[in-house]
Every structure is written in structure tokens, then in C-alpha cells.
Amino acid sequence: MTIAGVPIILLLGITLFLLLIFQLMSGLRIIKASFATHKKVGMLVVILAMVHGLLAITSNM
């Protein structure tokens, strides 16, 4: 599956990387974000990581 010729797995991986960088920077207080935002982004990271992993596993079958 692709979006504009780019695999969805790659797009999810890049998105997850950027969200993890945000989590790290907000956790270290480099970026000021409320705890609620930090918590919501953390839950989004977990959900997207599961989708990303599931797509990666099923694409090799």
C-alpha cells in the first residue's frame, strides 16, 4: 500500500520517529508542553507503533 508512491510503512516510521523526538524533547523540557499533551502523544505513539508493526509483519507474508 502506498500514498503518492511512498509506502505507508515508511510514512508511519517517519511519523513515529518525529513523535518520539517530540516526546523526548518535551520530557526533557526543551519544548514546553503540558502533561496532558505529552500523555496524548504517548498514547498516539503506542497505537501508531502497533499499526506500523502489524503492517510490517503482514507485508512480508
Chimera marker file (.cmm) of the C-alpha trace (Angstrom):
<marker_set name="trace">
<marker id="1" x="0.000" y="0.000" z="0.000" r="1" g="1" b="0" radius="0.5"/>
<marker id="2" x="1.305" y="3.405" z="-0.923" r="1" g="1" b="0" radius="0.5"/>
<marker id="3" x="0.350" y="7.044" z="-0.642" r="1" g="1" b="0" radius="0.5"/>
<marker id="4" x="1.664" y="9.130" z="-3.540" r="1" g="1" b="0" radius="0.5"/>
<marker id="5" x="4.100" y="6.325" z="-4.352" r="1" g="1" b="0" radius="0.5"/>
<marker id="6" x="5.557" y="6.152" z="-0.827" r="1" g="1" b="0" radius="0.5"/>
<marker id="7" x="4.912" y="3.017" z="1.264" r="1" g="1" b="0" radius="0.5"/>
<marker id="8" x="2.607" y="3.531" z="4.246" r="1" g="1" b="0" radius="0.5"/>
<marker id="9" x="5.050" y="1.635" z="6.469" r="1" g="1" b="0" radius="0.5"/>
<marker id="10" x="7.756" y="4.190" z="5.674" r="1" g="1" b="0" radius="0.5"/>
<marker id="11" x="5.408" y="7.109" z="6.344" r="1" g="1" b="0" radius="0.5"/>
<marker id="12" x="4.366" y="5.616" z="9.694" r="1" g="1" b="0" radius="0.5"/>
<marker id="13" x="8.009" y="5.038" z="10.617" r="1" g="1" b="0" radius="0.5"/>
<marker id="14" x="8.945" y="8.647" z="9.881" r="1" g="1" b="0" radius="0.5"/>
<marker id="15" x="5.889" y="9.903" z="11.763" r="1" g="1" b="0" radius="0.5"/>
<marker id="16" x="6.759" y="7.742" z="14.763" r="1" g="1" b="0" radius="0.5"/>
<marker id="17" x="10.340" y="8.972" z="14.749" r="1" g="1" b="0" radius="0.5"/>
<marker id="18" x="9.183" y="12.602" z="14.786" r="1" g="1" b="0" radius="0.5"/>
<marker id="19" x="6.664" y="11.918" z="17.560" r="1" g="1" b="0" radius="0.5"/>
<marker id="20" x="9.335" y="10.171" z="19.632" r="1" g="1" b="0" radius="0.5"/>
<marker id="21" x="11.659" y="13.155" z="19.187" r="1" g="1" b="0" radius="0.5"/>
<marker id="22" x="8.808" y="15.394" z="20.386" r="1" g="1" b="0" radius="0.5"/>
<marker id="23" x="8.263" y="13.103" z="23.395" r="1" g="1" b="0" radius="0.5"/>
<marker id="24" x="11.939" y="13.212" z="24.295" r="1" g="1" b="0" radius="0.5"/>
<marker id="25" x="12.209" y="16.968" z="23.934" r="1" g="1" b="0" radius="0.5"/>
<marker id="26" x="9.013" y="17.663" z="25.886" r="1" g="1" b="0" radius="0.5"/>
<marker id="27" x="10.061" y="15.195" z="28.595" r="1" g="1" b="0" radius="0.5"/>
<marker id="28" x="13.403" y="16.973" z="28.966" r="1" g="1" b="0" radius="0.5"/>
<marker id="29" x="11.550" y="20.325" z="28.954" r="1" g="1" b="0" radius="0.5"/>
<marker id="30" x="13.352" y="21.562" z="25.845" r="1" g="1" b="0" radius="0.5"/>
<marker id="31" x="9.906" y="22.059" z="24.325" r="1" g="1" b="0" radius="0.5"/>
<marker id="32" x="7.260" y="23.305" z="26.733" r="1" g="1" b="0" radius="0.5"/>
<marker id="33" x="4.237" y="21.021" z="26.510" r="1" g="1" b="0" radius="0.5"/>
<marker id="34" x="1.597" y="20.270" z="29.104" r="1" g="1" b="0" radius="0.5"/>
<marker id="35" x="1.492" y="16.867" z="30.712" r="1" g="1" b="0" radius="0.5"/>
<marker id="36" x="-1.859" y="16.201" z="29.021" r="1" g="1" b="0" radius="0.5"/>
<marker id="37" x="-0.286" y="16.788" z="25.590" r="1" g="1" b="0" radius="0.5"/>
<marker id="38" x="2.696" y="14.611" z="26.492" r="1" g="1" b="0" radius="0.5"/>
<marker id="39" x="0.326" y="11.848" z="27.623" r="1" g="1" b="0" radius="0.5"/>
<marker id="40" x="-1.866" y="12.032" z="24.486" r="1" g="1" b="0" radius="0.5"/>
<marker id="41" x="1.131" y="11.954" z="22.160" r="1" g="1" b="0" radius="0.5"/>
<marker id="42" x="2.479" y="8.969" z="24.105" r="1" g="1" b="0" radius="0.5"/>
<marker id="43" x="-0.756" y="7.065" z="23.565" r="1" g="1" b="0" radius="0.5"/>
<marker id="44" x="-0.691" y="8.010" z="19.868" r="1" g="1" b="0" radius="0.5"/>
<marker id="45" x="2.872" y="6.694" z="19.604" r="1" g="1" b="0" radius="0.5"/>
<marker id="46" x="1.841" y="3.332" z="21.073" r="1" g="1" b="0" radius="0.5"/>
<marker id="47" x="-1.153" y="2.979" z="18.715" r="1" g="1" b="0" radius="0.5"/>
<marker id="48" x="0.811" y="4.000" z="15.625" r="1" g="1" b="0" radius="0.5"/>
<marker id="49" x="3.697" y="1.708" z="16.586" r="1" g="1" b="0" radius="0.5"/>
<marker id="50" x="1.318" y="-1.253" z="16.798" r="1" g="1" b="0" radius="0.5"/>
<marker id="51" x="-0.192" y="-0.421" z="13.387" r="1" g="1" b="0" radius="0.5"/>
<marker id="52" x="3.287" y="0.094" z="11.928" r="1" g="1" b="0" radius="0.5"/>
<marker id="53" x="4.493" y="-3.246" z="13.279" r="1" g="1" b="0" radius="0.5"/>
<marker id="54" x="1.383" y="-5.105" z="12.161" r="1" g="1" b="0" radius="0.5"/>
<marker id="55" x="1.687" y="-3.711" z="8.644" r="1" g="1" b="0" radius="0.5"/>
<marker id="56" x="5.390" y="-4.580" z="8.532" r="1" g="1" b="0" radius="0.5"/>
<marker id="57" x="4.751" y="-8.158" z="9.660" r="1" g="1" b="0" radius="0.5"/>
<marker id="58" x="1.857" y="-8.750" z="7.266" r="1" g="1" b="0" radius="0.5"/>
<marker id="59" x="3.626" y="-7.185" z="4.289" r="1" g="1" b="0" radius="0.5"/>
<marker id="60" x="6.302" y="-9.911" z="4.399" r="1" g="1" b="0" radius="0.5"/>
<marker id="61" x="3.787" y="-12.776" z="4.243" r="1" g="1" b="0" radius="0.5"/>
<link id1="1" id2="2" r="1" g="1" b="0" radius="0.2"/>
<link id1="2" id2="3" r="1" g="1" b="0" radius="0.2"/>
<link id1="3" id2="4" r="1" g="1" b="0" radius="0.2"/>
<link id1="4" id2="5" r="1" g="1" b="0" radius="0.2"/>
<link id1="5" id2="6" r="1" g="1" b="0" radius="0.2"/>
<link id1="6" id2="7" r="1" g="1" b="0" radius="0.2"/>
<link id1="7" id2="8" r="1" g="1" b="0" radius="0.2"/>
<link id1="8" id2="9" r="1" g="1" b="0" radius="0.2"/>
<link id1="9" id2="10" r="1" g="1" b="0" radius="0.2"/>
<link id1="10" id2="11" r="1" g="1" b="0" radius="0.2"/>
<link id1="11" id2="12" r="1" g="1" b="0" radius="0.2"/>
<link id1="12" id2="13" r="1" g="1" b="0" radius="0.2"/>
<link id1="13" id2="14" r="1" g="1" b="0" radius="0.2"/>
<link id1="14" id2="15" r="1" g="1" b="0" radius="0.2"/>
<link id1="15" id2="16" r="1" g="1" b="0" radius="0.2"/>
<link id1="16" id2="17" r="1" g="1" b="0" radius="0.2"/>
<link id1="17" id2="18" r="1" g="1" b="0" radius="0.2"/>
<link id1="18" id2="19" r="1" g="1" b="0" radius="0.2"/>
<link id1="19" id2="20" r="1" g="1" b="0" radius="0.2"/>
<link id1="20" id2="21" r="1" g="1" b="0" radius="0.2"/>
<link id1="21" id2="22" r="1" g="1" b="0" radius="0.2"/>
<link id1="22" id2="23" r="1" g="1" b="0" radius="0.2"/>
<link id1="23" id2="24" r="1" g="1" b="0" radius="0.2"/>
<link id1="24" id2="25" r="1" g="1" b="0" radius="0.2"/>
<link id1="25" id2="26" r="1" g="1" b="0" radius="0.2"/>
<link id1="26" id2="27" r="1" g="1" b="0" radius="0.2"/>
<link id1="27" id2="28" r="1" g="1" b="0" radius="0.2"/>
<link id1="28" id2="29" r="1" g="1" b="0" radius="0.2"/>
<link id1="29" id2="30" r="1" g="1" b="0" radius="0.2"/>
<link id1="30" id2="31" r="1" g="1" b="0" radius="0.2"/>
<link id1="31" id2="32" r="1" g="1" b="0" radius="0.2"/>
<link id1="32" id2="33" r="1" g="1" b="0" radius="0.2"/>
<link id1="33" id2="34" r="1" g="1" b="0" radius="0.2"/>
<link id1="34" id2="35" r="1" g="1" b="0" radius="0.2"/>
<link id1="35" id2="36" r="1" g="1" b="0" radius="0.2"/>
<link id1="36" id2="37" r="1" g="1" b="0" radius="0.2"/>
<link id1="37" id2="38" r="1" g="1" b="0" radius="0.2"/>
<link id1="38" id2="39" r="1" g="1" b="0" radius="0.2"/>
<link id1="39" id2="40" r="1" g="1" b="0" radius="0.2"/>
<link id1="40" id2="41" r="1" g="1" b="0" radius="0.2"/>
<link id1="41" id2="42" r="1" g="1" b="0" radius="0.2"/>
<link id1="42" id2="43" r="1" g="1" b="0" radius="0.2"/>
<link id1="43" id2="44" r="1" g="1" b="0" radius="0.2"/>
<link id1="44" id2="45" r="1" g="1" b="0" radius="0.2"/>
<link id1="45" id2="46" r="1" g="1" b="0" radius="0.2"/>
<link id1="46" id2="47" r="1" g="1" b="0" radius="0.2"/>
<link id1="47" id2="48" r="1" g="1" b="0" radius="0.2"/>
<link id1="48" id2="49" r="1" g="1" b="0" radius="0.2"/>
<link id1="49" id2="50" r="1" g="1" b="0" radius="0.2"/>
<link id1="50" id2="51" r="1" g="1" b="0" radius="0.2"/>
<link id1="51" id2="52" r="1" g="1" b="0" radius="0.2"/>
<link id1="52" id2="53" r="1" g="1" b="0" radius="0.2"/>
<link id1="53" id2="54" r="1" g="1" b="0" radius="0.2"/>
<link id1="54" id2="55" r="1" g="1" b="0" radius="0.2"/>
<link id1="55" id2="56" r="1" g="1" b="0" radius="0.2"/>
<link id1="56" id2="57" r="1" g="1" b="0" radius="0.2"/>
<link id1="57" id2="58" r="1" g="1" b="0" radius="0.2"/>
<link id1="58" id2="59" r="1" g="1" b="0" radius="0.2"/>
<link id1="59" id2="60" r="1" g="1" b="0" radius="0.2"/>
<link id1="60" id2="61" r="1" g="1" b="0" radius="0.2"/>
</marker_set>
